[in-house]
């Protein structure tokens, strides 16, 4: 799967899934508008789970290269980049908490790793929610299934966040889905039947997973989203939503996400175990 780290029209670094569907053709590449695609960083708030703007402000800010990623060792190759975002006076007007948000992004053939870290540089504790909003490129959303979330509780954002328990043996799509799955496993599989491949999401420190596809009606209502883009995309996010992270002064939180691909096929409607990598 091709990934790249690119700069948008104003120099903002952005991880982009370079296949069609990973980034909307209608995306606006100019701040302060968020980019529809890639992997937006949702901080210090996910969605509207709070009083800030949708998904917080980090995805709309200018980041800098981080020359001191301690306690991580300095990057020693061209496939790894360290970025940092610090609170600004403008941010403090809407969220009066001083912080440092760091990202380590590492690329290798067929694999993308992201390590997010948040440090409290304030004199008081603060709490936040967080997500890596992964826009995946898929061949046809009706041919995709998500495995690893069965039997789990979820909050349904289409039903005023009412709590339900997943009854299906896999998540499939025939309409709009917007759910926050709770206490999820460290590994989730997104199986693309038409492409005969599985996108494998592994995560640490982010117990929740958000699954989103707007479907036809909502896609037409989103200005920076093509009318048919919903058929070729799916968001499965690594997230901290239900239980916000609380940091005391000078404490740091760290998460990790790894995305990779493996070949897969179906056998009598089920995933062929001979073709899927388990780990």
Backbone bond lengths (Angstrom), bond angles and torsions (degrees), N, CA, C in turn:
res aa  C-N    CA-C-N  psi(-1)  N-CA   C-N-CA  omega(-1)  CA-C   N-CA-C  phi
1 X - - - 1.457 - - 1.521 108.74 -
2 X 1.339 119.07 127.20 1.454 120.47 -179.05 1.513 112.56 -80.58
3 X 1.345 114.94 131.20 1.455 121.47 174.99 1.530 106.89 -127.08
4 X 1.318 116.87 158.34 1.458 119.10 171.53 1.512 108.88 -156.47
5 X 1.336 115.51 157.60 1.452 121.59 172.04 1.523 105.92 -107.36
6 X 1.332 116.76 118.64 1.454 120.78 -175.34 1.523 109.27 -124.65
7 X 1.340 115.88 164.83 1.452 121.70 172.10 1.516 108.54 -103.62
8 X 1.329 116.59 137.02 1.455 118.76 177.29 1.523 109.59 -82.01
9 X 1.341 117.60 -166.56 1.459 121.35 -172.46 1.524 112.72 -63.23
10 X 1.325 117.47 -23.08 1.458 120.43 -179.60 1.517 112.80 -111.61
11 X 1.329 116.88 19.49 1.450 120.25 174.34 1.505 115.35 84.38
12 X 1.325 117.99 9.39 1.455 121.31 -179.58 1.521 109.87 -76.12
13 X 1.338 119.61 123.87 1.457 120.34 178.31 1.522 110.39 -70.70
14 X 1.312 116.86 139.39 1.460 120.75 -178.30 1.528 109.41 -147.97
15 X 1.338 115.76 130.27 1.455 120.25 172.52 1.518 107.81 -76.67
16 X 1.328 117.30 125.58 1.461 121.67 -175.98 1.520 110.19 -123.36
17 X 1.329 116.58 134.00 1.449 121.43 168.92 1.514 105.51 -84.86
18 X 1.325 118.25 113.94 1.452 120.96 -166.23 1.517 114.22 -84.60
19 X 1.329 118.90 -0.65 1.455 119.49 173.55 1.515 109.65 -78.64
20 X 1.371 118.24 153.91 1.459 120.18 175.58 1.521 110.16 -55.81
21 X 1.323 116.97 134.78 1.455 121.19 -179.07 1.513 111.60 103.54
22 X 1.346 118.42 -27.73 1.445 120.26 177.68 1.515 111.91 -71.53
23 X 1.325 116.75 -22.56 1.457 122.07 176.55 1.517 108.08 -142.60
24 X 1.329 117.20 130.21 1.453 120.76 -176.84 1.523 110.87 -67.49
25 X 1.335 116.06 141.94 1.459 120.93 176.20 1.523 110.83 -66.61
26 X 1.326 117.54 -18.96 1.458 122.19 -179.73 1.530 112.26 -94.87
27 X 1.330 117.15 4.30 1.460 120.15 -177.27 1.523 110.99 -61.34
28 X 1.338 115.45 141.76 1.460 122.26 178.10 1.518 108.16 -97.20
29 X 1.335 117.06 118.12 1.466 121.47 -175.81 1.519 111.37 -98.47
30 X 1.309 115.79 50.68 1.461 119.29 -179.00 1.527 109.64 -148.63
31 X 1.361 116.86 120.60 1.461 119.64 177.31 1.534 110.42 -60.49
32 X 1.347 119.15 153.35 1.472 125.63 6.64 1.529 113.98 -88.64
33 X 1.305 118.11 11.72 1.457 120.24 -179.95 1.520 110.46 -72.80
34 X 1.340 117.18 131.70 1.466 121.04 176.39 1.520 109.86 -67.72
35 X 1.330 116.49 147.67 1.458 122.05 -179.39 1.527 109.10 -84.35
36 X 1.327 116.26 127.51 1.462 121.45 179.58 1.527 109.07 -83.77
37 X 1.334 116.18 90.03 1.455 120.48 179.64 1.515 110.99 145.22
38 X 1.338 115.49 178.96 1.456 120.10 -179.96 1.521 111.21 69.99
39 X 1.339 116.31 -137.66 1.462 121.87 178.92 1.533 108.37 -133.36
40 X 1.316 118.39 80.78 1.466 120.04 175.33 1.537 111.49 -60.55
41 X 1.330 116.41 145.35 1.458 122.63 178.55 1.527 108.30 -97.33
42 X 1.324 117.14 114.64 1.465 121.55 -178.08 1.528 109.01 -95.02
43 X 1.312 116.62 107.47 1.471 123.23 -178.40 1.517 107.99 -160.90
44 X 1.321 119.35 143.53 1.468 129.64 -0.70 1.525 113.60 -89.72
45 X 1.323 115.36 20.49 1.462 119.80 -178.52 1.517 109.21 -144.85
46 X 1.334 116.09 135.88 1.458 120.19 172.28 1.521 109.22 -93.97
47 X 1.346 115.38 135.03 1.466 122.65 178.03 1.526 109.76 50.99
48 X 1.330 116.94 -132.99 1.465 120.91 177.82 1.527 110.59 -112.12
49 X 1.338 115.85 33.52 1.464 121.36 175.37 1.533 109.31 -79.60
50 X 1.319 117.64 57.56 1.454 122.56 -177.90 1.510 110.35 159.30
51 X 1.320 116.56 -168.18 1.466 121.70 -173.47 1.526 113.43 -99.52
52 X 1.335 118.07 -2.25 1.462 120.94 -177.50 1.527 110.99 -85.86
53 X 1.330 115.37 178.86 1.459 120.09 175.87 1.523 110.18 -63.34
54 X 1.327 116.60 159.64 1.453 122.75 -178.23 1.533 110.78 -51.19
55 X 1.341 116.42 125.00 1.471 123.67 178.76 1.524 114.01 64.13
56 X 1.325 118.08 15.82 1.450 119.78 176.77 1.525 112.71 74.82
57 X 1.325 116.25 -170.05 1.465 120.80 -172.93 1.524 114.79 -108.86
58 X 1.340 119.12 -11.74 1.470 120.08 -173.27 1.523 111.96 -60.72
59 X 1.332 117.89 -35.45 1.471 120.58 -176.70 1.525 112.56 -69.78
60 X 1.347 117.02 -11.44 1.461 120.60 -178.60 1.524 113.78 -110.61
61 X 1.326 116.96 9.82 1.453 119.95 -174.23 1.526 112.25 -105.68
62 X 1.333 115.61 161.76 1.449 121.88 175.73 1.527 109.60 -82.17
63 X 1.331 116.28 126.35 1.464 122.31 178.66 1.525 109.19 -100.12
64 X 1.329 114.87 161.62 1.462 121.62 177.20 1.525 109.45 -122.87
65 X 1.334 115.51 156.79 1.458 119.44 170.72 1.519 108.82 -67.26
66 X 1.321 116.36 138.34 1.468 122.12 -177.83 1.524 108.85 -101.93
67 X 1.315 116.22 110.70 1.467 120.60 -178.44 1.525 112.14 -87.99
68 X 1.341 117.88 -6.85 1.468 121.18 -178.44 1.526 109.77 -133.58
69 X 1.333 117.49 74.33 1.463 120.37 -175.02 1.519 114.54 -81.68
70 X 1.327 118.91 19.21 1.463 123.26 -179.51 1.536 109.98 -48.80
71 X 1.361 118.17 139.50 1.465 128.17 9.46 1.528 114.54 -87.30
72 X 1.343 118.19 2.83 1.461 118.74 174.01 1.520 109.21 -69.77
73 X 1.329 118.00 145.68 1.460 119.46 177.24 1.516 110.44 -68.10
74 X 1.322 118.67 152.29 1.466 121.10 178.76 1.528 110.81 -59.18
75 X 1.330 115.65 144.38 1.464 119.98 177.44 1.520 109.64 -64.96
76 X 1.324 116.09 135.52 1.470 119.78 -175.78 1.517 112.98 -117.69
77 X 1.334 118.30 6.31 1.468 119.38 178.81 1.516 109.80 -142.75
78 X 1.332 115.79 167.07 1.461 121.50 -174.28 1.521 113.18 -76.76
79 X 1.310 118.23 -5.42 1.457 120.57 -178.77 1.522 112.42 -93.00
80 X 1.339 117.57 2.34 1.460 121.85 -179.80 1.522 109.52 -126.10
81 X 1.347 115.74 136.68 1.458 120.64 176.48 1.525 108.32 -134.18
82 X 1.337 116.24 141.10 1.455 122.85 176.34 1.525 108.59 -110.60
83 X 1.334 116.20 128.54 1.456 122.43 -179.37 1.513 109.25 -122.30
84 X 1.332 116.63 154.43 1.460 121.19 179.45 1.520 109.72 -140.70
85 X 1.336 114.32 143.01 1.457 122.71 174.49 1.525 107.36 -128.91
86 X 1.336 116.66 124.12 1.460 121.35 178.01 1.522 109.94 -112.44
87 X 1.329 115.32 152.88 1.458 119.93 178.48 1.527 109.94 -61.84
88 X 1.315 115.52 141.01 1.462 122.06 177.80 1.525 108.84 -113.27
89 X 1.307 115.66 167.87 1.464 119.74 177.72 1.527 110.77 -60.96
90 X 1.322 117.07 -33.52 1.466 120.66 177.53 1.527 110.61 -66.38
91 X 1.349 116.46 -42.85 1.464 120.17 178.25 1.526 111.34 -62.57
92 X 1.330 115.95 -38.38 1.464 120.39 -176.02 1.522 112.30 -65.58
93 X 1.334 117.41 -19.53 1.459 120.49 178.20 1.529 110.96 -69.81
94 X 1.332 116.38 -33.15 1.469 120.02 -177.92 1.519 112.55 -103.10
95 X 1.343 117.32 -27.17 1.471 121.81 178.39 1.522 107.08 -139.05
96 X 1.336 118.30 91.05 1.474 121.72 -172.25 1.524 113.14 -76.26
97 X 1.323 115.57 64.91 1.463 122.20 178.71 1.532 107.51 -137.53
98 X 1.299 117.28 129.64 1.464 119.98 178.04 1.524 109.14 -90.31
99 X 1.340 115.69 134.42 1.460 120.56 -172.79 1.522 110.20 -150.79
100 X 1.327 114.38 166.32 1.463 122.88 166.46 1.524 106.99 -130.07
101 X 1.321 116.13 125.16 1.465 122.64 177.60 1.525 107.65 -112.52
102 X 1.332 115.97 118.87 1.459 121.40 -178.76 1.528 110.80 -114.17
103 X 1.320 115.26 147.76 1.458 122.00 174.80 1.512 109.22 -131.82
104 X 1.322 116.76 130.87 1.467 121.50 166.65 1.524 107.23 -108.65
105 X 1.323 116.56 121.75 1.467 122.83 -178.42 1.516 108.10 -115.48
106 X 1.326 116.55 123.17 1.468 121.52 -178.47 1.520 109.16 -125.47
107 X 1.329 114.99 129.86 1.461 122.16 179.79 1.511 110.49 -112.60
108 X 1.329 116.39 139.23 1.456 122.20 172.02 1.523 106.97 -149.99
109 X 1.331 119.44 166.89 1.461 120.18 -177.02 1.534 111.87 -54.35
110 X 1.336 116.01 117.24 1.453 120.81 176.81 1.504 115.23 74.17
111 X 1.343 119.02 11.08 1.466 120.02 -175.13 1.531 110.06 -146.75
112 X 1.316 115.30 138.84 1.454 122.67 175.61 1.520 108.38 -131.86
113 X 1.337 117.01 124.61 1.465 122.12 178.85 1.522 109.49 -116.79
114 X 1.333 115.93 137.10 1.460 122.13 177.79 1.523 108.49 -131.32
115 X 1.319 116.04 127.48 1.463 121.72 175.80 1.528 107.34 -115.13
116 X 1.340 118.25 106.30 1.463 120.32 174.39 1.521 110.76 -91.94
117 X 1.337 116.08 143.98 1.469 121.23 177.35 1.523 108.83 -139.12
118 X 1.308 115.96 136.65 1.466 121.50 176.70 1.522 108.30 -122.26
119 X 1.330 116.10 126.32 1.464 121.56 177.01 1.526 109.34 -115.46
120 X 1.323 115.44 134.17 1.461 121.74 174.82 1.526 108.72 -83.71
121 X 1.324 117.29 111.03 1.463 121.63 177.15 1.523 110.75 -105.33
122 X 1.332 115.54 17.09 1.457 122.02 179.30 1.530 109.51 -93.31
123 X 1.311 115.73 172.63 1.462 120.86 178.05 1.522 112.19 -91.58
124 X 1.331 115.90 -6.26 1.458 120.67 -179.64 1.526 109.60 -125.28
125 X 1.343 116.92 155.42 1.466 119.26 174.99 1.529 110.60 -64.15
126 X 1.322 116.13 154.79 1.463 120.09 169.93 1.521 109.41 -145.19
127 X 1.316 114.99 163.22 1.460 121.27 178.33 1.517 108.91 -125.31
128 X 1.333 115.90 156.57 1.458 120.83 -179.34 1.522 109.67 -157.05
129 X 1.314 115.11 159.98 1.458 121.98 167.64 1.519 107.61 -111.75
130 X 1.325 116.19 163.55 1.468 120.05 -168.97 1.527 109.78 -154.69
131 X 1.322 116.25 149.58 1.466 120.08 172.68 1.517 110.64 -158.55
132 X 1.313 114.99 147.47 1.464 122.84 164.88 1.519 105.58 -100.73
133 X 1.346 116.25 107.72 1.471 121.62 -174.51 1.530 108.38 -86.07
134 X 1.333 116.53 97.40 1.460 122.40 -174.15 1.529 111.33 -87.30
135 X 1.330 116.13 109.82 1.463 120.59 173.22 1.532 108.10 -87.66
136 X 1.326 116.33 104.47 1.458 120.52 -179.97 1.524 110.63 -91.74
137 X 1.325 114.93 140.09 1.455 121.76 171.96 1.520 109.29 -85.41
138 X 1.341 117.07 125.18 1.460 121.53 177.32 1.526 109.05 -127.77
139 X 1.325 115.85 160.73 1.457 119.68 -177.29 1.524 111.21 -74.12
140 X 1.328 116.86 -44.50 1.461 122.81 -177.17 1.526 107.27 -158.76
141 X 1.338 117.30 115.26 1.454 120.45 -173.89 1.526 112.14 -57.68
142 X 1.323 118.54 -29.42 1.463 120.87 -179.95 1.519 112.39 -72.02
143 X 1.352 117.07 -11.82 1.463 121.75 179.59 1.535 111.99 -106.70
144 X 1.339 117.12 13.54 1.464 121.78 -175.99 1.528 109.23 -107.74
145 X 1.327 115.59 143.67 1.460 120.87 172.30 1.522 109.10 -135.12
146 X 1.321 115.52 144.81 1.463 122.39 179.70 1.521 107.54 -111.71
147 X 1.325 116.28 124.42 1.459 121.67 -179.12 1.522 110.38 -117.27
148 X 1.327 115.31 144.91 1.450 121.76 179.68 1.517 112.70 119.36
149 X 1.353 117.47 -8.42 1.455 121.63 -177.25 1.524 112.48 -111.76
150 X 1.329 117.18 3.03 1.460 121.01 -179.36 1.529 110.96 -63.67
151 X 1.320 116.48 146.15 1.472 128.19 179.76 1.536 112.81 71.94
152 X 1.333 118.95 0.83 1.460 120.84 -176.51 1.527 111.46 -89.76
153 X 1.327 115.87 153.91 1.456 121.37 173.14 1.523 109.50 -76.65
154 X 1.341 115.30 149.27 1.460 119.73 175.80 1.525 109.77 -146.37
155 X 1.336 114.86 155.60 1.454 122.85 172.86 1.518 107.75 -97.33
156 X 1.329 117.13 124.01 1.462 121.41 -177.59 1.523 108.80 -94.94
157 X 1.328 116.32 108.83 1.458 120.69 -178.92 1.522 112.62 -69.98
158 X 1.326 117.58 -14.04 1.466 120.61 175.78 1.522 111.84 -86.05
159 X 1.347 115.98 -6.06 1.470 122.22 -178.64 1.526 110.24 -128.47
160 X 1.355 116.34 45.19 1.458 122.53 177.72 1.540 111.97 54.03
161 X 1.338 115.10 36.55 1.469 122.99 177.68 1.529 113.03 60.08
162 X 1.309 115.16 30.91 1.460 119.03 173.55 1.522 108.88 -65.96
163 X 1.324 115.64 146.49 1.462 121.57 -175.40 1.524 109.73 -91.62
164 X 1.344 115.82 130.99 1.453 122.90 177.72 1.521 109.00 -131.24
165 X 1.327 116.83 169.87 1.463 123.16 173.02 1.515 108.66 -116.21
166 X 1.333 116.39 129.85 1.463 121.25 -179.51 1.529 109.91 -64.97
167 X 1.336 116.01 124.84 1.461 121.59 -177.91 1.525 112.79 -101.60
168 X 1.329 117.42 -22.25 1.473 120.75 -175.87 1.523 110.62 -77.76
169 X 1.345 116.29 156.55 1.462 120.10 177.48 1.521 111.88 -79.45
170 X 1.337 117.38 -9.16 1.463 123.55 173.64 1.522 106.97 -163.92
171 X 1.318 116.53 154.58 1.460 120.87 178.30 1.526 108.54 -87.45
172 X 1.321 116.62 124.17 1.459 122.78 174.11 1.527 108.00 -122.55
173 X 1.332 116.92 171.22 1.457 119.83 -167.09 1.528 111.50 -131.70
174 X 1.348 114.53 121.71 1.458 120.88 172.28 1.529 110.10 -139.49
175 X 1.326 116.53 18.72 1.456 122.96 178.78 1.513 109.39 -178.82
176 X 1.325 116.04 -178.66 1.461 121.12 -177.54 1.528 111.22 -62.02
177 X 1.348 115.90 137.75 1.460 122.81 177.33 1.522 108.23 -133.74
178 X 1.325 116.57 131.64 1.468 121.82 176.26 1.527 106.62 -150.14
179 X 1.337 116.62 92.50 1.450 121.87 -172.52 1.528 111.25 -132.98
180 X 1.331 115.25 146.64 1.460 122.27 172.42 1.524 107.27 -110.33
181 X 1.339 116.58 105.79 1.464 121.14 177.85 1.523 108.82 -82.83
182 X 1.335 115.98 139.45 1.463 121.92 -170.14 1.518 111.70 -109.44
183 X 1.332 115.59 145.83 1.472 121.58 177.38 1.527 111.38 50.78
184 X 1.311 115.56 54.47 1.453 121.72 -173.96 1.533 111.41 -85.32
185 X 1.333 117.01 160.13 1.463 119.98 179.22 1.525 111.53 -71.77
186 X 1.313 115.65 171.52 1.464 120.62 -177.97 1.528 112.27 -76.94
187 X 1.339 117.41 -11.33 1.458 120.67 -177.82 1.519 110.18 -131.30
188 X 1.351 116.32 131.55 1.457 123.54 176.98 1.520 107.71 -131.81
189 X 1.331 116.68 136.98 1.460 121.64 179.63 1.525 110.45 -109.27
190 X 1.329 116.27 131.71 1.466 122.78 173.38 1.525 106.31 -111.00
191 X 1.324 116.33 106.49 1.468 121.78 -170.80 1.521 109.53 -97.92
192 X 1.310 116.43 119.15 1.466 123.54 179.91 1.520 107.88 -102.18
193 X 1.329 115.90 100.39 1.463 121.15 -173.12 1.532 111.52 -61.65
194 X 1.331 117.52 -44.68 1.466 120.53 -175.16 1.522 111.89 -66.78
195 X 1.331 117.46 -38.84 1.466 120.75 179.83 1.524 112.59 -84.79
196 X 1.337 115.90 -6.17 1.472 120.75 -179.74 1.522 111.44 53.77
197 X 1.313 115.12 49.16 1.453 120.01 178.11 1.522 109.62 -147.28
198 X 1.323 114.71 158.80 1.452 121.93 177.88 1.523 109.48 -121.66
199 X 1.305 115.70 126.89 1.453 121.67 171.34 1.522 107.18 -87.34
200 X 1.317 116.79 122.94 1.463 121.77 -176.28 1.523 108.52 -107.41
201 X 1.331 115.49 121.43 1.457 122.12 177.34 1.522 107.83 -108.17
202 X 1.330 116.06 119.85 1.462 122.11 174.01 1.525 108.03 -116.58
203 X 1.336 116.26 139.58 1.461 118.81 -175.19 1.525 110.77 -147.35
204 X 1.328 114.27 154.93 1.459 122.96 175.76 1.526 108.50 -137.45
205 X 1.323 116.07 144.74 1.456 120.31 175.58 1.508 114.77 76.61
206 X 1.341 117.63 0.14 1.464 122.42 179.82 1.527 107.14 -129.03
207 X 1.331 117.65 91.78 1.460 121.16 -168.83 1.518 115.38 -73.71
208 X 1.331 118.12 -18.37 1.455 120.60 -176.41 1.532 110.89 -101.88
209 X 1.322 115.48 163.96 1.470 121.68 177.36 1.521 108.17 -141.15
210 X 1.312 116.72 129.68 1.464 122.03 -179.48 1.522 108.81 -105.18
211 X 1.325 116.76 131.24 1.459 122.78 178.06 1.523 107.59 -116.83
212 X 1.360 116.19 123.65 1.473 119.95 -174.93 1.519 111.56 -142.26
213 X 1.316 114.68 131.42 1.464 123.13 164.78 1.519 106.85 -145.87
214 X 1.339 118.39 126.48 1.470 120.83 -172.75 1.523 114.51 -76.19
215 X 1.311 117.87 -20.27 1.469 125.16 -175.71 1.514 110.22 62.23
216 X 1.324 116.92 -175.96 1.460 122.48 -162.91 1.527 113.57 -65.43
217 X 1.336 117.64 -49.60 1.456 119.79 -173.18 1.517 111.41 -64.23
218 X 1.330 117.82 -47.40 1.458 120.09 -178.24 1.525 111.41 -71.10
219 X 1.345 117.24 -33.49 1.465 120.10 178.54 1.526 110.91 -58.48
220 X 1.329 116.67 -39.23 1.467 120.47 179.77 1.519 112.13 -69.23
221 X 1.324 116.71 -21.12 1.461 120.62 -178.48 1.520 113.23 -91.42
222 X 1.337 117.86 -8.18 1.464 121.54 -179.21 1.530 108.37 -93.92
223 X 1.332 118.99 116.72 1.474 121.30 -172.41 1.523 114.49 -58.95
224 X 1.356 117.91 -38.56 1.464 120.63 -175.58 1.524 111.55 -100.52
225 X 1.323 116.24 30.52 1.463 122.41 -178.20 1.521 107.60 -133.43
226 X 1.350 117.78 122.12 1.455 121.02 179.51 1.519 111.97 -63.60
227 X 1.312 116.96 149.48 1.466 121.12 -176.35 1.520 112.73 -56.93
228 X 1.327 116.63 -33.49 1.462 120.41 -177.48 1.527 112.98 -105.61
229 X 1.328 118.04 3.81 1.468 120.51 -177.55 1.526 112.32 -60.67
230 X 1.329 116.86 -29.29 1.466 119.45 -177.05 1.517 112.19 -61.62
231 X 1.333 117.48 -23.76 1.470 120.26 -178.04 1.518 111.92 -74.75
232 X 1.350 117.80 -15.86 1.463 121.66 -173.88 1.521 113.20 -120.65
233 X 1.326 116.77 17.22 1.464 119.02 -177.84 1.518 110.96 -142.80
234 X 1.335 113.72 159.12 1.452 121.25 173.00 1.522 107.84 -156.30
235 X 1.328 116.74 133.27 1.461 121.07 172.88 1.523 109.44 -98.92
236 X 1.328 115.97 124.80 1.455 122.76 168.22 1.526 105.01 -129.03
237 X 1.322 116.08 109.10 1.460 121.71 -169.27 1.523 112.24 -103.54
238 X 1.309 115.89 142.52 1.466 121.91 164.82 1.519 106.95 -83.91
239 X 1.351 117.07 127.63 1.459 117.29 -168.45 1.526 112.66 -149.88
240 X 1.322 113.66 160.39 1.467 123.65 167.91 1.520 105.23 -126.90
241 X 1.329 116.36 104.17 1.461 120.17 -172.48 1.524 112.15 -123.87
242 X 1.337 117.16 -56.55 1.462 119.68 -171.92 1.527 112.14 -64.84
243 X 1.319 117.66 -44.17 1.460 122.42 -178.39 1.529 108.78 -115.50
244 X 1.333 118.39 97.37 1.464 120.34 -179.01 1.520 112.54 -56.01
245 X 1.310 115.31 151.09 1.460 121.82 176.27 1.523 108.76 -80.84
246 X 1.316 116.89 133.46 1.468 122.51 178.06 1.525 108.20 -113.14
247 X 1.332 115.75 125.39 1.462 121.15 178.98 1.523 110.02 -118.94
248 X 1.312 115.83 130.17 1.456 121.23 171.07 1.530 108.75 -77.94
249 X 1.321 118.65 166.95 1.465 120.36 178.65 1.530 111.95 -52.96
250 X 1.330 115.35 128.19 1.466 125.67 176.39 1.538 113.57 72.09
251 X 1.314 117.61 7.31 1.459 120.23 171.22 1.530 109.65 -80.04
252 X 1.338 114.99 156.98 1.469 120.41 -179.85 1.522 110.12 -131.33
253 X 1.326 115.78 138.18 1.465 122.96 171.88 1.524 108.88 -105.87
254 X 1.336 115.70 144.09 1.467 120.07 178.78 1.518 109.50 -134.60
255 X 1.310 116.40 138.71 1.457 123.21 172.64 1.513 109.69 -124.26
256 X 1.320 115.98 179.11 1.457 120.75 176.75 1.523 109.31 -155.95
257 X 1.327 115.35 139.17 1.453 121.59 174.25 1.522 109.82 -135.53
258 X 1.326 115.32 136.89 1.466 121.12 176.07 1.522 108.11 -129.37
259 X 1.319 115.80 128.16 1.460 122.51 176.72 1.519 109.03 -114.62
260 X 1.324 116.32 132.57 1.457 120.71 179.14 1.524 108.72 -147.80
261 X 1.324 116.14 170.90 1.460 121.10 178.80 1.523 109.79 -128.35
262 X 1.332 115.10 145.14 1.461 121.50 172.20 1.517 107.93 -135.46
263 X 1.320 116.43 154.02 1.461 120.54 175.45 1.519 109.07 -71.34
264 X 1.320 116.47 145.26 1.458 120.81 178.07 1.516 109.36 -149.47
265 X 1.327 116.05 161.10 1.458 121.61 176.76 1.512 108.21 -149.29
266 X 1.323 116.21 172.71 1.455 121.04 -178.87 1.519 111.02 -111.00
267 X 1.320 114.77 146.37 1.459 121.07 177.21 1.522 106.86 -133.95
268 X 1.336 116.90 107.89 1.466 122.50 -177.63 1.526 110.87 56.65
269 X 1.334 115.52 40.51 1.454 120.28 177.21 1.506 114.87 82.70
270 X 1.295 118.38 -4.11 1.458 121.37 179.65 1.519 109.84 -113.68
271 X 1.312 115.14 158.89 1.462 120.38 179.34 1.519 109.74 -66.56
272 X 1.315 116.31 128.49 1.459 121.60 -178.64 1.528 108.90 -73.85
273 X 1.327 119.61 113.29 1.472 121.19 -175.71 1.518 113.47 -64.55
274 X 1.339 116.81 -17.46 1.467 119.18 -179.60 1.519 111.22 -75.35
275 X 1.327 117.06 -15.90 1.451 119.93 -172.87 1.526 113.64 -112.59
276 X 1.315 117.43 2.35 1.449 120.01 -176.20 1.511 110.74 -116.36
277 X 1.301 115.89 137.66 1.460 121.06 178.99 1.510 109.26 -84.18
278 X 1.312 117.24 123.09 1.457 122.35 175.63 1.522 108.29 -102.99
279 X 1.300 115.53 145.08 1.441 118.93 179.57 1.500 111.19 -165.57
